[in-house]
Amino acid sequence: MSAPMNGNILSILKFLVLFGILSVVNNVMFAGSVDLHDFFLCRRCGREIFQLSDMVNIPSNVAMRQRNDTFGTKRGVLIQRFKNPHGAQYEVVTSTKANVMRASPETGGDTWWPGFNWIILACPGCRQHIGWEYIPQDVNDKEHATFFGLVLGNILYENDADNLIVLPKSYNS
């Protein structure tokens, strides 16, 4: 082999090694970047409450109204409107997981999901009411799992939060 050919092979090998290293670095740095803006936040303090991937549709026959909406890539998200015994109305979405704190004892009356007890939930950061945890009343019920009903008005989809940031008019000119 001639020296120029060895130089070309060496250059190609260096390029492939560098390309491989950059690919690994890119995958490490941006692993899960699709999920970067995949959270629902506490509307008051911005704490991450739950992920879009944890949302589930759990319909209730007690809901006053139901509608579907889209958040990010998740279509057909069930939003239900409920009224409590005091007349307050809430739009609620449901999730299998949530970063919340329990703010009341477990209660069985006036439940929006028959067969489930509920616990009032608050944001662990600012203590704002976030929703309710629903627990099957029958402890032997393997068909139904605990879930979270979260007040849509007290949470904010992270991707939508970017639209709330407004520059002063003096910066727009």
N, C-alpha and C positions, 0 to 999 in steps of 0.2 A: 504494500500500500504506500501511496505517496503521502508526503507531509500535508499537502492541501486537503486531501480527502480525510485524513485523520482530524484535521482542524474543523472540517464541516460536521463530521460525526460528533466531535466533542461539543461543538456549538449547538447541535440539535439536542444532544443529551442534556446540556445545561438548560436549554429552553424547556424541555419536558420536565426536568426536576423543578425548575422555577414555577412552571405552570401548575404542577401538582401541589407544590407548597401553597401557592396563591389560592388554589381551589379549596384546600383544607382550611386555610385561614378564612376564606369567604364563608364556607359552611359553618365554621365555629362562630364567627361574628354574627352571622345573620340567621343562624338556626332558630327557627320559631319566629322569624320576623313577620310572618303572616299573622301571628298572634299578638304582635306588639300592641295593636289597637283593637284588642278583642275583649275589652273589659267594660263592664258597667260600673260606674263610679258613684259614690255618694254625691248627690247634687250639692250638698252644703260644704263638705271639706275635701272632696276629690279622692277619697280613699277607694281602692279597688274592692268591689263587693262581690262580683261574680263574673265568670267568663261567658261569652256568647255561646261557646260550645257546650255549656252546662244547661242551657235553656231547654225546657221540655214543654210540650203542650198537655196540660192536665185540665180538661174541661170540667166545669161545675154546672149542674142543672139549677143552681141557685143564682147564677149570674143574671143581672138585669139585662146586660148586652154583651155581645162578643164580637170581636173584629180581628182581622189578621193584618199584620204589618211586616215590614222587612227591616232588619238590622244587619248592616254589612252584607255578608253572603248568605245569611239565614233568612229564608223566605217563609211565609206562613206562620209567623210567630203569633200565637194566640194571646190577645189582650182582652181581659174580662173586666166588666164594671160591676162593682158590688156596693151595697149600701149597708152600713152597720146599724144596730138598733137606735143609735143616737142621730141618725140621718146623714152622717158623713159618707161621702161616696169616694171610692178608690178605683183606679184602673190598676190591674194586677197582672204581672207576668209570672211564670213559674220556672223554677230552676231546681236541679238536683243537688247543687252545692252553693254555699254562700259564705263569705267572710263577714260574719255578723256576731253580735252578742245577744244573748237572751236577756229580755228586760221584764219578764213576768213569769208567774208560775203557769204550768200547763192547765188549760181550760177546755172544757168539753161543750159548753153551751154556745148557741148562736154561731155555729161553724158554717163557713161557706162551702166546705167540702164535707158532706155527710159521711160519717164513719171515721172522721179525723178530729183529733183534739188540736188546739193551736197554742202557740207561745208568741208573744209580742217580741219583735226583733228590733235592735237598734244598731246604728253604725258604731263600730268599736272605736272610731276616731273622735267623732263629735257628739255621739249619743242621739243623733236624729232618728226618729222612727223610720225604719226601712221596710218593714213588712211583718210576716208571720211565718213561723215554722209549723208545718202540718205533720202530725204524727198519727199513724193508724191507732184507733181506739182498741182494736183487738190485737194484743201483743203477739198472738199466734198467726196473724195474717201475713203470710209469706208472699201474697200476690201484690200487695200495696206497700210502697216504701215511703219513708219520710221525704218531704219536699218543702220548698220554700216558695211562698207567695210574696212577691216584692212589689212595692208601690211604685208604679212607673213615674209618678210625679216627683219622687224623692231620689231617683237614680238618673243617671245620664250615661248614654252610650258614648264611649270614649271618642269614637270617630266624629260624633256630632259636636263634641266639646270644642273641636278646632274651629267650628263655625261661630262659636260664641265670643271668640277673641276678636275684638274690633280695635283697629288702630285709630288714634285721634285724627280728626279731619286735617289737622295741620300737616300730618305725615303723608297724606294722600295727594298733596299737590306737587 
